[in-house]
Amino acid sequence: MQVNRRAQTAALAVQRGIALDERLIRAALRLSAAYLLRNVEVVAEAVDGDLMLGLMFSAILQANVGHISDDPALAKQFGLTSTLVPDDMRRPITVNALSESLGIPYETTRRHVKRLLERGWCVKVGARGVIIPGEILLTPKALTAATKQYAHMLHFLRQLKEVGFEIE
């Protein structure tokens, strides 16, 4: 089974033009796990230490602005912290869609979204769902979290370069 999975991974990499280097793959796994955990800690800290609330907040935000990253012109326009995506360009997400995207029961998701709403960290947009308003991302707590995440990303990229990744 292990050999078959390795062969499948190798075949997929070749199809995509990716050179396999097991040393780099192991390094990427180790370094990305550390990077992920540092950012999870930052997100939880930003929402009063509640990891699940941080997960919900992050998933709502990504659902709201994920389409921006997929459009090169919009990604360039809104790529800077000082240029927030206007609230009317944010795509609301329903509690049901959020629940499905995270694989978390609907009722658990609903309770956490309710807490975000009560704290003013997200708002309802009619029957279309919820968004994280831009003004929330400009609060001192959110800006501190963003700065920490940026520092973690730079550290992660430096580590990748140190182990041999070629990053343009």
C-alpha positions as CSV (number, residue, x, y, z in Angstrom):
1,M,0.0,0.0,0.0
2,Q,2.8,2.4,0.9
3,V,4.6,1.8,-2.4
4,N,1.4,2.2,-4.4
5,R,0.7,5.5,-2.7
6,R,4.2,6.7,-3.4
7,A,3.9,5.7,-7.0
8,Q,0.7,7.6,-7.3
9,T,2.2,10.7,-5.8
10,A,5.2,10.5,-8.0
11,A,3.0,10.1,-11.1
12,L,0.9,13.1,-10.2
13,A,4.0,15.2,-9.5
14,V,5.4,14.2,-12.9
15,Q,2.1,15.1,-14.6
16,R,2.3,18.6,-13.0
17,G,5.9,19.1,-13.7
18,I,7.0,18.9,-10.1
19,A,10.4,17.4,-9.2
20,L,10.1,15.1,-6.2
21,D,12.7,15.5,-3.5
22,E,11.8,13.4,-0.4
23,R,14.1,15.5,1.8
24,L,12.3,18.7,0.7
25,I,8.9,17.0,1.1
26,R,9.7,16.0,4.7
27,A,11.0,19.5,5.4
28,A,7.9,21.1,4.0
29,L,5.7,18.9,6.1
30,R,7.6,19.7,9.3
31,L,7.9,23.4,8.6
32,S,4.3,23.9,7.4
33,A,3.0,22.1,10.5
34,A,4.9,24.5,12.7
35,Y,3.7,27.5,10.6
36,L,0.1,26.3,10.8
37,L,0.2,25.9,14.6
38,R,1.8,29.3,15.1
39,N,-1.0,30.9,13.1
40,V,-3.7,28.9,14.8
41,E,-2.3,30.3,18.1
42,V,-2.5,33.8,16.8
43,V,-6.0,33.5,15.5
44,A,-7.2,31.9,18.8
45,E,-5.5,34.7,20.8
46,A,-7.3,37.3,18.6
47,V,-10.7,35.9,19.5
48,D,-10.1,35.7,23.3
49,G,-8.4,32.4,23.3
50,D,-11.2,30.4,21.8
51,L,-9.8,28.1,19.1
52,M,-13.2,27.1,17.6
53,L,-14.3,30.7,17.4
54,G,-11.0,31.5,15.7
55,L,-11.6,28.8,13.2
56,M,-15.1,30.0,12.5
57,F,-13.9,33.6,12.1
58,S,-11.1,32.6,9.7
59,A,-13.4,30.4,7.6
60,I,-16.0,33.2,7.3
61,L,-13.4,35.7,6.3
62,Q,-11.9,33.3,3.7
63,A,-15.4,32.6,2.3
64,N,-16.1,36.4,2.2
65,V,-12.9,37.3,0.3
66,G,-11.6,34.1,-1.3
67,H,-12.9,35.1,-4.7
68,I,-10.6,38.1,-4.6
69,S,-7.5,35.9,-4.6
70,D,-8.8,34.0,-7.6
71,D,-8.9,37.2,-9.7
72,P,-5.5,38.6,-10.5
73,A,-6.7,42.2,-10.9
74,L,-8.7,42.2,-7.7
75,A,-5.9,40.4,-5.8
76,K,-3.5,43.2,-6.8
77,Q,-6.1,45.9,-6.0
78,F,-6.9,44.6,-2.6
79,G,-3.5,42.9,-1.7
80,L,-2.5,45.7,0.6
81,T,-3.6,45.9,4.2
82,S,-4.5,49.6,3.7
83,T,-6.9,48.7,0.9
84,L,-9.6,46.6,2.4
85,V,-12.2,44.7,0.4
86,P,-15.4,46.8,0.7
87,D,-18.1,45.1,2.6
88,D,-20.4,45.1,-0.5
89,M,-17.8,43.0,-2.3
90,R,-17.5,40.4,0.4
91,R,-19.5,37.2,-0.3
92,P,-21.7,36.2,2.6
93,I,-21.6,32.6,3.8
94,T,-24.6,30.8,5.3
95,V,-24.2,28.9,8.6
96,N,-25.1,25.7,6.6
97,A,-22.4,26.3,4.0
98,L,-19.9,27.1,6.8
99,S,-20.8,23.9,8.6
100,E,-20.4,21.9,5.5
101,S,-17.1,23.5,4.5
102,L,-15.6,22.8,7.9
103,G,-17.2,19.4,8.5
104,I,-18.5,20.6,11.8
105,P,-22.1,19.9,12.9
106,Y,-24.6,22.6,11.9
107,E,-25.7,23.2,15.5
108,T,-22.1,23.7,16.7
109,T,-21.5,26.1,13.8
110,R,-24.7,28.0,14.5
111,R,-23.8,28.5,18.2
112,H,-20.3,29.8,17.3
113,V,-21.6,32.1,14.6
114,K,-24.1,33.4,17.1
115,R,-21.3,34.2,19.5
116,L,-19.4,36.1,16.7
117,L,-22.5,38.0,15.9
118,E,-23.1,38.9,19.6
119,R,-19.5,40.2,19.9
120,G,-19.9,42.2,16.7
121,W,-17.1,40.3,14.9
122,C,-19.4,39.4,12.1
123,V,-22.7,40.7,10.8
124,K,-25.7,39.2,9.0
125,V,-26.3,40.3,5.4
126,G,-30.0,39.6,5.1
127,A,-30.8,36.0,4.5
128,R,-27.6,35.5,2.4
129,G,-25.4,34.8,5.4
130,V,-22.7,36.5,7.4
131,I,-19.6,38.5,6.7
132,I,-16.6,39.8,8.7
133,P,-16.9,43.6,8.1
134,G,-13.8,45.4,7.1
135,E,-13.9,47.6,10.1
136,I,-13.2,44.6,12.3
137,L,-10.0,44.0,10.5
138,L,-8.8,47.5,11.4
139,T,-9.1,47.0,15.1
140,P,-5.9,47.0,17.2
141,K,-6.4,43.3,18.0
142,A,-6.9,42.3,14.4
143,L,-4.0,44.4,13.2
144,T,-1.7,42.9,15.8
145,A,-2.8,39.4,14.7
146,A,-2.2,40.2,11.1
147,T,1.3,41.6,11.9
148,K,2.1,38.4,13.8
149,Q,0.9,36.2,11.0
150,Y,3.0,38.2,8.5
151,A,6.1,37.7,10.7
152,H,5.3,34.0,10.9
153,M,5.0,33.8,7.1
154,L,8.4,35.6,6.6
155,H,10.0,33.2,9.1
156,F,8.4,30.2,7.3
157,L,9.7,31.4,3.9
158,R,13.2,31.9,5.3
159,Q,13.1,28.4,6.8
160,L,12.0,26.9,3.4
161,K,14.9,28.7,1.7
162,E,17.4,27.5,4.3
163,V,16.5,23.9,3.6
164,G,16.8,24.3,-0.2
165,F,13.5,25.5,-1.6
166,E,13.8,27.9,-4.4
167,I,11.4,30.8,-3.8
168,E,11.2,33.6,-6.2
